[in-house]
Amino acid sequence: MIAACIGEAMRYDEAMNIDTKRRAEIAACASIADPYLYQILTKRREASPELCVVLERVSGGQLTRRGLRPNDWHRIWPELIGIEGAPELPETAKACV
């Protein structure tokens, strides 16, 4: 839900209160480089759907698939639509559900 509410200027890691130490821990647990995770969280790169699942799991839900892929999460994981904490669907997606 928070990812849908943050502005373009705010980074996802700042919104989720992830400091550099925690980010490094998450990256290590996900077997990716910390700079790559930084790029994902600052929206310079997009995580694959598979990596989003891993990051959600290893972060204990601190990072979410919906937050990491705010524009298309509903197409990748339709089972998340309507569950507690899920953001509103974009208007274009509502007509298709």
ChimeraX attribute file (.defattr): number of C-alpha atoms within 10 A of each C-alpha:
attribute: neighborCount
match mode: 1-to-1
recipient: residues
	/A:1	14
	/A:2	16
	/A:3	21
	/A:4	14
	/A:5	10
	/A:6	14
	/A:7	11
	/A:8	9
	/A:9	7
	/A:10	13
	/A:11	17
	/A:12	22
	/A:13	19
	/A:14	12
	/A:15	14
	/A:16	15
	/A:17	12
	/A:18	16
	/A:19	10
	/A:20	12
	/A:21	10
	/A:22	12
	/A:23	19
	/A:24	18
	/A:25	14
	/A:26	25
	/A:27	20
	/A:28	14
	/A:29	14
	/A:30	20
	/A:31	12
	/A:32	14
	/A:33	12
	/A:34	18
	/A:35	12
	/A:36	15
	/A:37	23
	/A:38	19
	/A:39	13
	/A:40	20
	/A:41	23
	/A:42	16
	/A:43	17
	/A:44	11
	/A:45	12
	/A:46	16
	/A:47	19
	/A:48	13
	/A:49	16
	/A:50	9
	/A:51	16
	/A:52	21
	/A:53	18
	/A:54	19
	/A:55	25
	/A:56	19
	/A:57	17
	/A:58	16
	/A:59	17
	/A:60	11
	/A:61	11
	/A:62	15
	/A:63	23
	/A:64	22
	/A:65	25
	/A:66	25
	/A:67	22
	/A:68	24
	/A:69	19
	/A:70	17
	/A:71	12
	/A:72	16
	/A:73	20
	/A:74	22
	/A:75	11
	/A:76	12
	/A:77	12
	/A:78	11
	/A:79	10
	/A:80	16
	/A:81	17
	/A:82	12
	/A:83	8
	/A:84	8
	/A:85	11
	/A:86	16
	/A:87	19
	/A:88	13
	/A:89	18
	/A:90	12
	/A:91	8
	/A:92	8
	/A:93	12
	/A:94	9
	/A:95	8
	/A:96	6
	/A:97	9
